């Protein structure tokens, strides 16, 4: 259900495109390498997966949405992550559009 809401919300915005979705994250690094997206939205907070994606694609931004949108994180190579908190459709769009404003919580990056 959350995947459908996120896809619909993003696809309804001019200038944003959903390049695809995956049920199994095992294929995500390969898909990201092929598609070269600017932003990836995950349905879970998985710092090790995010770290692997950012090592592979350093300019990538990753938004992790957890608990039915009640919490979310923005990751990018700084190495910082920013807590976004609860997401509404408009705040999700804003987070994707502003995916370069990162905070200062770097303890998630343990490489």
C-alpha positions in Angstrom: 0.0 0.0 0.0 2.8 2.5 0.9 4.5 1.7 -2.4 1.4 2.6 -4.3 0.9 5.8 -2.4 4.6 6.9 -2.9 4.5 6.0 -6.6 1.2 7.8 -7.2 2.3 10.9 -5.3 5.6 11.2 -7.1 4.2 10.4 -10.6 1.6 13.1 -10.2 4.3 15.8 -10.0 5.7 17.5 -13.0 9.4 16.9 -13.4 9.5 13.7 -11.3 9.5 10.2 -12.7 9.3 6.8 -11.0 11.8 4.7 -12.9 10.6 1.4 -11.4 9.9 -0.5 -8.2 11.2 -3.7 -6.7 9.6 -6.1 -4.1 12.9 -7.8 -3.4 15.7 -5.4 -2.6 18.4 -8.0 -3.5 18.3 -6.7 -7.1 18.4 -3.0 -6.1 22.1 -2.2 -6.5 22.1 -3.6 -10.1 18.9 -1.7 -11.0 20.3 1.5 -9.6 23.5 1.0 -11.5 21.5 0.6 -14.8 18.9 3.3 -14.2 21.2 5.9 -12.6 18.4 7.6 -10.7 18.9 10.8 -8.7 16.8 9.6 -5.8 15.9 6.1 -4.5 12.9 5.7 -2.1 13.2 2.7 0.2 10.3 1.2 2.2 12.6 0.5 5.2 15.6 2.1 6.9 18.6 -0.1 6.0 21.8 1.8 6.6 24.0 -0.9 5.2 22.1 -1.1 2.0 22.1 2.7 1.7 25.9 2.7 2.3 26.4 0.2 -0.5 24.2 2.2 -2.9 26.0 5.4 -2.1 29.4 3.8 -2.5 28.2 2.6 -5.9 26.5 5.9 -6.9 28.0 8.7 -4.8 25.6 11.4 -6.2 22.6 9.4 -5.3 20.2 10.5 -2.5 18.2 7.8 -0.7 14.9 8.4 1.2 14.1 5.7 3.6 10.4 5.6 4.6 9.4 3.4 7.5 6.4 2.6 9.6 3.7 3.5 7.0 5.3 6.9 6.5 5.5 7.8 10.2 9.2 8.2 10.0 11.7 8.8 7.3 15.4 9.5 6.7 17.3 11.3 3.9 20.7 9.9 3.1 23.5 11.3 0.9 27.2 11.1 0.8 28.4 13.7 3.3 28.2 11.2 5.2 25.1 12.6 6.9 21.5 11.6 7.3 18.6 13.9 8.0 15.5 12.8 9.9 12.5 13.8 7.8 9.8 12.6 10.3 6.3 11.7 9.3 5.6 12.2 5.6 2.6 13.5 3.9 2.3 13.4 0.1 3.4 17.1 -0.2 6.4 16.6 2.2 7.5 13.5 0.3 7.5 15.5 -2.9 9.4 18.3 -1.2 12.0 15.9 0.2 12.6 14.4 -3.2 12.9 17.8 -4.8 15.2 19.1 -2.1 17.2 15.9 -1.7 20.5 17.9 -1.3 19.8 19.5 2.1 21.5 17.1 4.5 21.7 17.3 8.3 24.5 16.3 10.7 23.8 12.8 12.0 26.7 10.7 10.7 26.9 7.8 13.1 25.0 5.5 10.7 28.0 5.4 8.3 30.3 2.8 9.9 32.6 2.0 6.9 
